[in-house]
Amino acid sequence: MTGRSTPDFKAIVVAAGRATRFRDPRPKQFHDLGGRTVLDRSVSSVARHPSIGGVIVVLSPEELQGPHAATVGGLQKVEDVVAGGETRAESVSRGVQAVGDVPYVVVHDAARPLVPAALVDSVIETTRRCGAAVPVLEVPDTVKSVDGDRVRGTVPREGLRLAQTPQGARRDWLERALALAREDGVVVTDEAAALEHAGHQVVAVAGDAVNRKITTTEDLASARRRYFPAAQALRVGSGFDIHRIDASRPLILGGVPFNGEPGLAGHSDADVVLHAAMDAVLGAAGLGDIGLHFPPEDSRWSGADSTDLARRVAGLVEDRGWRIVNLDLTLLAEAPKIRGHLDRMRAAIGACLGLDAERVGLKATTLERLGALGRREGMACQAVALLQSARRED
């Protein structure tokens, strides 16, 4: 990577599009990609070049007022976050107005988070030498001209190329070119098109297939699988619960009644096994604990059936985009023996949490008569849950 001691470029990262082909209400630039947002990776891919002195991020006016905007200003080298316009050209124009008096700019799509450093270097050096540069890829397939579902002809592909970003230009060239296109009513879909319309020579540099644009949820899923396999969306949560013995109440463990055994004290049915399981699942999903969702001071949950609460927890987790992969539970108690009830307990736990019984691990251990649990003053349970993202793009 080459560069100068004094940065002579600013970068404009455009994230103001409507993304109509991305089937998710959350803008694609704020989705996770290997532990960082798509926008974070796109910004850093250009900001890390030593010739880039600062970054302007262009967001839609709606997103500028949204919950994610506050985090954008903290990304690498971001100097300003501005509102975009109705078209890409208008959004880029507003970004250019915000860069100040700098000789050169590069404009990059927020939806291209994987641009290699060598490509950024090539665009910058060619722009500095020639005034404007665009990375391009050869067209690998035969190109057809179609009208509806009718093929009208075959287009020679020898001189065709697919344009990528970042695209570089002298700032004064690009500023005037965008203004001219607007005055002439010419629709331009990238910066090179505006420069071409203004009569400037744009030099093509070799693009990179890795520098793919994320357009659909399937594109995002593919990028995650291919480039960040170790960061697939898995979450682990732990849970623990403990209850005193209350001989006046029936004992229910894992959704199964233990007739003739002293029960446990609690606001609900005090099913210590399911309570630990729910805490593990909620913790893995980042949703707090059962006390947050079913507070003991709320009379609605007095004597509640914990299998019903567990179904509610499973629904909360599913709504957040997760599915439970498996549970592992250990009951800590001197009595009762659960060996004869294991199959029913595993089936009941799985049924209310949406799991096959074989995905529920359950065992018990005594405390060797040590401590309060060893004296049979109570029971406890610890749990571990594994969750996996259920979102299509994961």
C-alpha positions in Angstrom: 0.0 0.0 0.0 1.4 3.4 -0.9 0.5 6.8 0.4 1.7 10.3 1.1 2.7 11.9 4.4 -0.2 14.4 4.1 -3.5 12.8 3.2 -4.9 14.4 0.0 -8.2 12.4 -0.2 -11.5 12.3 1.6 -13.9 9.4 1.3 -17.6 9.6 0.9 -19.5 6.4 2.0 -23.0 6.4 0.6 -25.6 4.6 2.7 -28.7 6.5 1.7 -30.4 4.1 -0.7 -33.8 2.5 0.0 -32.6 -1.1 -0.5 -35.9 -2.3 -1.8 -34.5 -5.7 -2.7 -33.2 -6.3 0.8 -36.1 -8.0 2.5 -35.7 -6.8 6.0 -37.0 -3.7 7.7 -33.6 -3.0 9.3 -31.3 -1.3 6.8 -28.7 -3.7 5.4 -25.8 -1.4 6.4 -26.6 -1.9 10.1 -26.7 -5.7 9.9 -23.9 -7.8 11.5 -21.1 -9.1 9.3 -18.5 -11.0 11.3 -19.0 -9.1 14.5 -19.1 -5.6 12.9 -21.8 -3.9 11.0 -21.7 -3.8 7.2 -21.3 0.0 7.3 -18.4 -0.3 9.8 -16.6 -2.6 7.5 -17.3 -0.5 4.5 -16.0 2.7 6.2 -12.9 1.1 7.5 -12.1 -0.5 4.2 -11.4 2.9 2.8 -10.5 4.8 6.0 -7.5 2.6 6.7 -5.7 3.9 3.6 -3.1 6.6 4.7 -4.1 8.9 1.9 -7.7 9.2 3.3 -7.8 12.1 5.7 -11.4 11.8 6.7 -14.7 10.1 5.9 -18.2 11.6 5.2 -21.1 9.1 5.7 -24.3 9.8 3.8 -27.5 8.4 5.4 -31.1 8.7 4.4 -32.9 11.5 6.3 -34.9 8.9 8.1 -31.9 7.0 9.3 -30.2 10.2 10.3 -32.9 10.5 12.9 -32.9 6.8 13.7 -31.4 4.8 16.5 -28.2 3.8 14.5 -27.1 7.2 13.5 -25.4 8.0 16.8 -22.9 5.1 16.4 -21.9 6.2 12.8 -19.9 9.2 14.0 -17.7 7.0 16.0 -16.5 4.9 13.1 -13.0 5.2 11.8 -12.0 8.7 10.6 -15.7 9.7 10.2 -15.8 13.5 10.3 -19.5 14.1 9.4 -22.7 12.3 8.8 -25.0 14.1 6.3 -28.5 13.5 4.9 -28.8 12.1 1.4 -31.1 13.1 -1.4 -33.7 11.4 -3.6 -31.1 10.0 -6.0 -27.6 8.6 -5.6 -26.2 11.5 -7.5 -27.8 14.0 -5.1 -26.5 12.0 -2.1 -23.0 12.0 -3.5 -23.3 15.7 -4.3 -24.1 16.4 -0.6 -21.2 14.3 0.5 -18.9 16.3 -1.8 -20.1 19.5 -0.4 -19.2 18.3 3.1 -15.6 17.2 2.3 -14.1 20.7 2.2 -11.3 21.9 0.1 -9.5 18.6 -0.6 -7.9 17.7 -3.9 -9.4 14.3 -4.4 -12.3 12.1 -3.2 -13.2 8.5 -3.4 -16.9 7.5 -3.3 -17.7 4.1 -1.9 -20.9 2.1 -1.5 -21.8 1.2 2.1 -23.0 -2.1 0.6 -19.5 -3.1 -0.4 -17.9 -4.0 2.9 -15.2 -6.4 1.6 -13.1 -4.2 -0.7 -9.5 -5.3 -0.6 -6.8 -2.8 0.5 -4.9 -3.3 -2.8 -8.0 -2.2 -4.8 -8.4 1.0 -2.7 -4.7 1.6 -3.3 -5.0 1.2 -7.0 -8.0 3.5 -7.3 -6.2 6.2 -5.2 -3.0 6.1 -7.1 -4.7 6.1 -10.5 -7.0 9.0 -9.5 -4.0 11.0 -8.3 -2.2 10.3 -11.6 -5.1 10.5 -14.1 -7.8 12.5 -12.4 -10.5 9.8 -12.2 -10.6 6.0 -11.8 -13.2 3.3 -11.6 -12.7 -0.4 -10.7 -14.2 -2.8 -13.2 -14.7 -6.5 -13.7 -15.0 -8.4 -16.9 -18.4 -9.8 -17.8 -18.2 -13.6 -17.4 -21.4 -14.5 -19.1 -23.1 -14.0 -22.4 -25.2 -10.8 -22.4 -28.7 -10.8 -23.9 -30.9 -7.9 -24.8 -34.5 -8.7 -23.8 -37.9 -7.1 -24.0 -40.1 -8.7 -21.4 -39.5 -12.4 -21.8 -38.4 -12.1 -25.4 -34.7 -12.2 -26.4 -34.0 -9.4 -28.9 -30.4 -10.1 -29.5 -26.9 -10.9 -28.1 -24.7 -8.1 -26.9 -21.0 -8.5 -27.6 -19.3 -8.5 -24.2 -15.7 -7.9 -25.2 -15.9 -4.2 -24.4 -18.3 -4.5 -21.5 -17.3 -4.2 -17.8 -19.1 -4.2 -14.5 -18.4 -1.2 -12.4 -17.6 -1.3 -8.7 -16.7 1.2 -6.0 -14.7 3.0 -4.6 -14.5 5.4 -7.5 -12.0 8.2 -7.3 -11.9 11.7 -8.9 -10.6 15.1 -8.5 -13.0 16.8 -6.2 -13.5 19.8 -8.5 -14.2 17.6 -11.5 -16.8 15.5 -9.6 -18.5 18.5 -8.1 -19.0 20.2 -11.4 -19.9 16.9 -13.2 -22.7 16.2 -10.7 -24.0 19.7 -11.1 -23.9 19.5 -14.9 -25.8 16.2 -14.9 -28.4 17.7 -12.7 -28.8 20.8 -14.9 -29.0 18.6 -18.0 -31.5 16.2 -16.5 -29.2 13.3 -17.0 -29.7 10.3 -14.7 -26.3 9.0 -13.6 -26.0 5.8 -11.5 -22.4 6.2 -10.5 -19.7 8.9 -10.4 -17.9 7.7 -13.5 -21.1 8.3 -15.5 -21.3 11.9 -14.3 -17.7 12.4 -15.2 -18.1 10.9 -18.6 -21.1 13.2 -19.3 -18.9 16.1 -18.4 -16.3 15.1 -20.9 -13.6 13.8 -18.4 -11.6 10.7 -19.1 -12.1 8.0 -16.5 -9.5 5.3 -16.2 -10.5 1.7 -15.5 -8.5 -0.3 -13.0 -8.9 -4.0 -12.3 -11.7 -4.7 -9.8 -11.9 -7.6 -7.5 -14.6 -10.3 -7.2 -14.3 -10.2 -3.4 -15.6 -6.6 -3.6 -19.2 -7.9 -4.0 -22.2 -5.7 -3.4 -24.7 -6.8 -0.8 -28.0 -6.3 -2.4 -30.3 -9.1 -1.0 -30.5 -11.0 2.3 -29.1 -14.0 0.4 -26.0 -11.9 -0.5 -25.4 -11.1 3.2 -25.9 -14.8 4.2 -23.4 -15.8 1.5 -20.8 -13.3 2.7 -21.1 -14.5 6.2 -20.7 -18.1 5.3 -17.8 -17.5 2.9 -15.7 -14.9 4.7 -16.7 -15.2 8.3 -17.4 -18.8 9.0 -16.1 -18.6 12.6 -18.6 -15.7 13.3 -21.8 -17.6 12.5 -24.5 -16.4 14.8 -24.3 -18.7 17.8 -25.0 -17.6 21.4 -24.4 -19.5 24.6 -26.4 -18.6 27.8 -26.2 -19.9 31.4 -29.0 -20.1 33.9 -29.3 -20.9 37.6 -32.2 -21.0 40.0 -32.8 -22.1 43.6 -35.9 -22.5 45.7 -36.6 -23.3 49.3 -38.6 -26.5 50.2 -42.3 -25.8 50.9 -44.0 -29.0 51.9 -47.4 -27.4 51.5 -47.0 -27.2 47.8 -46.8 -29.9 45.1 -43.4 -30.5 43.5 -43.1 -29.9 39.8 -39.8 -30.4 38.0 -39.3 -29.9 34.3 -43.0 -29.7 33.8 -43.6 -33.1 35.5 -45.4 -33.4 38.8 -43.8 -35.6 41.5 -46.7 -36.8 43.6 -46.1 -37.3 47.3 -42.8 -35.2 47.3 -42.6 -31.8 49.2 -42.7 -28.9 46.8 -40.9 -25.7 46.4 -41.7 -22.1 47.5 -42.1 -19.5 44.8 -44.4 -17.0 43.2 -45.2 -19.3 40.3 -45.3 -23.1 40.5 -41.5 -22.9 41.4 -40.4 -25.3 38.8 -36.7 -24.8 39.4 -35.6 -26.8 36.3 -37.7 -24.8 33.9 -36.7 -21.6 35.6 -33.0 -22.3 35.1 -33.7 -23.3 31.5 -35.6 -20.1 30.8 -32.8 -17.9 32.3 -30.2 -19.7 30.1 -32.3 -19.2 26.9 -33.1 -15.5 27.7 -29.5 -14.8 28.6 -28.2 -16.2 25.3 -30.6 -14.0 23.4 -29.7 -10.9 25.4 -33.2 -10.7 26.8 -32.5 -10.5 30.5 -34.0 -13.1 32.9 -37.3 -14.4 34.0 -37.6 -11.8 36.8 -37.6 -9.1 34.1 -40.4 -10.7 32.1 -42.4 -12.3 34.9 -41.8 -10.2 38.0 -42.8 -11.8 41.3 -44.6 -8.6 42.3 -47.0 -9.0 39.3 -50.1 -10.9 40.4 -50.6 -12.2 36.9 -47.8 -14.8 37.4 -49.0 -16.0 40.9 -49.1 -19.7 40.7 -48.3 -19.7 37.0 -47.6 -22.9 35.2 -43.9 -22.7 34.2 -44.5 -24.6 31.0 -46.7 -21.7 29.9 -44.0 -19.3 30.9 -41.4 -21.3 28.9 -43.6 -21.2 25.8 -43.7 -17.4 26.2 -39.9 -17.3 26.5 -39.6 -19.4 23.4 -41.8 -17.0 21.5 -39.8 -14.0 22.7 -36.6 -15.6 21.5 -38.1 -16.6 18.2 -39.3 -13.0 17.7 -35.8 -11.8 18.3 -34.6 -14.0 15.5 -33.1 -17.0 17.4 -33.8 -20.7 17.7 -32.8 -22.9 20.6 -30.3 -25.6 19.5 -30.0 -27.5 22.7 -30.2 -27.4 26.5 -28.1 -29.0 29.2 -29.5 -29.1 32.8 -28.2 -30.3 36.1 -30.6 -30.6 39.1 -28.8 -30.1 42.4 -30.9 -31.9 45.1 -30.6 -34.8 47.6 -34.1 -36.0 46.6 -36.2 -37.0 44.8 -34.6 -39.5 42.4 -35.5 -38.4 38.8 -34.1 -41.4 36.9 -37.6 -42.9 36.4 -39.0 -39.5 35.2 -36.2 -38.5 32.8 -37.9 -39.3 29.6 -41.1 -37.5 30.6 -39.2 -34.4 31.9 -37.1 -34.2 28.7 -40.1 -34.4 26.6 -42.0 -31.8 28.6 -39.1 -29.4 28.6 -38.6 -29.8 24.9 -42.3 -29.4 24.1 -42.6 -26.0 25.7 -39.3 -24.7 24.3 -39.7 -26.1 20.8 -37.0 -28.8 21.1 -36.9 -32.5 20.3 -36.4 -34.4 23.6 -33.0 -35.6 22.3 -31.8 -32.0 22.4 -32.5 -31.7 26.1 -29.7 -32.9 28.4 -30.9 -33.6 32.0 -29.2 -35.1 35.0 -29.1 -34.8 38.7 -26.5 -34.7 41.4 -26.6 -34.7 45.2 -24.6 -32.3 47.4 -23.2 -35.1 49.6 -25.3 -33.7 52.4 -23.2 -30.5 52.4 -24.8 -27.1 52.9 -28.5 -26.1 52.8 -29.2 -28.1 49.7 -27.5 -31.1 51.3 -29.7 -30.7 54.3 -32.7 -30.8 51.9 -33.7 -27.2 52.6 -34.1 -26.5 48.9 -33.3 -27.5 45.4 -31.3 -25.7 42.7 -30.7 -26.2 39.0 -28.1 -24.9 36.6 -28.5 -24.8 32.8 -26.6 -24.0 29.6 -28.4 -23.1 26.4 -27.1 -22.8 22.8 -29.0 -20.6 20.4 -28.5 -20.1 16.7 -29.7 -17.3 14.5 -32.9 -18.1 12.7 -32.8 -15.1 10.4 -32.7 -15.9 6.7 -29.6 -13.8 6.2 -27.7 -15.6 8.8 
